[in-house]
Amino acid sequence: MSFWQFMAAVNGYVAANAPDDKSLDETEIDEIWDWMNGDRR
C-alpha cells in the first residue's frame, strides 16, 4: 500500500466515523416527509 492509498483510507475512516454536525433537525425531517407524501404547502 502506498502512502497515498493509506492517507485516502485514513481520510475515509475519519469521514465515516466523525460526528455529523450537518444532520437534519426534527422540523426539517418532518417537512421533507410531508413533501414526499404530497402535502406540499
N, CA, C and O atoms as a DFTB+ gen file, in Angstrom:
164 C
 N C O
     1  1       0.853      -1.167       0.000
     2  2       0.000       0.000       0.000
     3  2       0.899       1.231       0.000
     4  3       1.827       1.347       0.801
     5  1       0.603       2.137      -0.910
     6  2       1.404       3.356      -0.982
     7  2       0.958       4.343       0.101
     8  3      -0.083       4.174       0.736
     9  1       1.761       5.351       0.281
    10  2       1.440       6.401       1.251
    11  2       0.108       7.057       0.898
    12  3      -0.701       7.332       1.784
    13  1      -0.125       7.309      -0.392
    14  2      -1.345       7.999      -0.825
    15  2      -2.582       7.130      -0.610
    16  3      -3.642       7.642      -0.250
    17  1      -2.459       5.840      -0.823
    18  2      -3.571       4.936      -0.562
    19  2      -3.873       4.889       0.935
    20  3      -5.034       4.870       1.345
    21  1      -2.817       4.871       1.742
    22  2      -3.005       4.868       3.187
    23  2      -3.716       6.139       3.643
    24  3      -4.646       6.081       4.447
    25  1      -3.274       7.293       3.124
    26  2      -3.904       8.554       3.524
    27  2      -5.360       8.618       3.050
    28  3      -6.203       9.168       3.759
    29  1      -5.672       8.077       1.884
    30  2      -7.056       8.027       1.408
    31  2      -7.901       7.157       2.334
    32  3      -9.049       7.489       2.626
    33  1      -7.331       6.042       2.797
    34  2      -8.051       5.180       3.731
    35  2      -8.281       5.887       5.061
    36  3      -9.361       5.777       5.641
    37  1      -7.282       6.610       5.547
    38  2      -7.437       7.360       6.800
    39  2      -8.503       8.435       6.642
    40  3      -9.345       8.600       7.524
    41  1      -8.480       9.160       5.544
    42  2      -9.493      10.200       5.314
    43  2     -10.893       9.604       5.245
    44  3     -11.838      10.180       5.784
    45  1     -11.033       8.464       4.592
    46  2     -12.333       7.802       4.523
    47  2     -12.806       7.337       5.884
    48  3     -13.986       7.459       6.213
    49  1     -11.887       6.805       6.676
    50  2     -12.236       6.360       8.025
    51  2     -12.700       7.535       8.881
    52  3     -13.705       7.440       9.586
    53  1     -11.970       8.628       8.816
    54  2     -12.329       9.801       9.613
    55  2     -13.682      10.353       9.160
    56  3     -14.512      10.708       9.997
    57  1     -13.911      10.429       7.862
    58  2     -15.185      10.945       7.347
    59  2     -16.353      10.060       7.759
    60  3     -17.439      10.560       8.049
    61  1     -16.136       8.754       7.786
    62  2     -17.212       7.828       8.127
    63  2     -17.502       7.785       9.617
    64  3     -18.621       7.461      10.014
    65  1     -16.526       8.101      10.443
    66  2     -16.687       7.946      11.884
    67  2     -16.712       9.254      12.662
    68  3     -16.848       9.234      13.885
    69  1     -16.586      10.375      11.991
    70  2     -16.638      11.669      12.668
    71  2     -18.093      12.020      12.967
    72  3     -18.987      11.635      12.214
    73  1     -18.336      12.734      14.037
    74  2     -19.709      13.162      14.321
    75  2     -20.228      14.053      13.195
    76  3     -19.515      14.919      12.690
    77  1     -21.456      13.827      12.820
    78  2     -22.059      14.573      11.718
    79  2     -22.790      15.775      12.280
    80  3     -23.878      15.638      12.840
    81  1     -22.206      16.945      12.135
    82  2     -22.850      18.150      12.652
    83  2     -23.750      18.806      11.613
    84  3     -24.264      19.901      11.843
    85  1     -23.946      18.149      10.469
    86  2     -24.785      18.695       9.411
    87  2     -26.091      17.927       9.276
    88  3     -26.741      17.988       8.232
    89  1     -26.477      17.214      10.309
    90  2     -27.683      16.402      10.214
    91  2     -28.932      17.275      10.266
    92  3     -28.898      18.424      10.708
    93  1     -30.015      16.703       9.809
    94  2     -31.289      17.416       9.797
    95  2     -31.894      17.418      11.196
    96  3     -31.747      16.463      11.960
    97  1     -32.577      18.516      11.510
    98  2     -33.298      18.540      12.786
    99  2     -34.706      17.997      12.559
   100  3     -35.092      17.709      11.426
   101  1     -35.461      17.862      13.627
   102  2     -36.796      17.244      13.539
   103  2     -37.726      18.014      12.605
   104  3     -38.505      17.398      11.876
   105  1     -37.663      19.333      12.610
   106  2     -38.523      20.141      11.748
   107  2     -38.215      19.879      10.279
   108  3     -39.134      19.730       9.473
   109  1     -36.945      19.822       9.925
   110  2     -36.564      19.557       8.547
   111  2     -36.980      18.159       8.115
   112  3     -37.422      17.968       6.982
   113  1     -36.845      17.192       8.992
   114  2     -37.270      15.827       8.678
   115  2     -38.770      15.794       8.421
   116  3     -39.224      15.172       7.461
   117  1     -39.538      16.460       9.272
   118  2     -40.991      16.494       9.092
   119  2     -41.378      17.190       7.793
   120  3     -42.289      16.737       7.101
   121  1     -40.700      18.286       7.451
   122  2     -41.002      18.999       6.213
   123  2     -40.712      18.132       4.994
   124  3     -41.504      18.111       4.052
   125  1     -39.602      17.425       4.998
   126  2     -39.277      16.547       3.884
   127  2     -40.277      15.404       3.790
   128  3     -40.708      15.042       2.695
   129  1     -40.646      14.833       4.936
   130  2     -41.623      13.738       4.946
   131  2     -42.960      14.214       4.388
   132  3     -43.572      13.517       3.579
   133  1     -43.420      15.385       4.806
   134  2     -44.667      15.929       4.289
   135  2     -44.585      16.159       2.785
   136  3     -45.526      15.844       2.056
   137  1     -43.474      16.701       2.320
   138  2     -43.307      16.969       0.893
   139  2     -43.325      15.667       0.099
   140  3     -43.930      15.598      -0.970
   141  1     -42.664      14.641       0.619
   142  2     -42.616      13.361      -0.080
   143  2     -43.987      12.703      -0.132
   144  3     -44.266      11.940      -1.057
   145  1     -44.837      12.981       0.831
   146  2     -46.164      12.371       0.882
   147  2     -47.229      13.230       0.227
   148  3     -48.418      12.934       0.345
   149  1     -46.823      14.292      -0.463
   150  2     -47.762      15.081      -1.237
   151  2     -48.369      16.248      -0.497
   152  3     -49.204      16.952      -1.063
   153  1     -47.991      16.482       0.730
   154  2     -48.522      17.617       1.494
   155  2     -47.617      18.831       1.264
   156  3     -46.921      19.294       2.167
   157  1     -47.650      19.329       0.022
   158  2     -46.764      20.445      -0.333
   159  2     -47.447      21.753      -0.009
   160  3     -48.400      22.151      -0.679
   161  1     -46.958      22.419       1.019
   162  2     -47.588      23.665       1.474
   163  2     -47.230      24.821       0.606
   164  3     -47.678      25.941       0.853
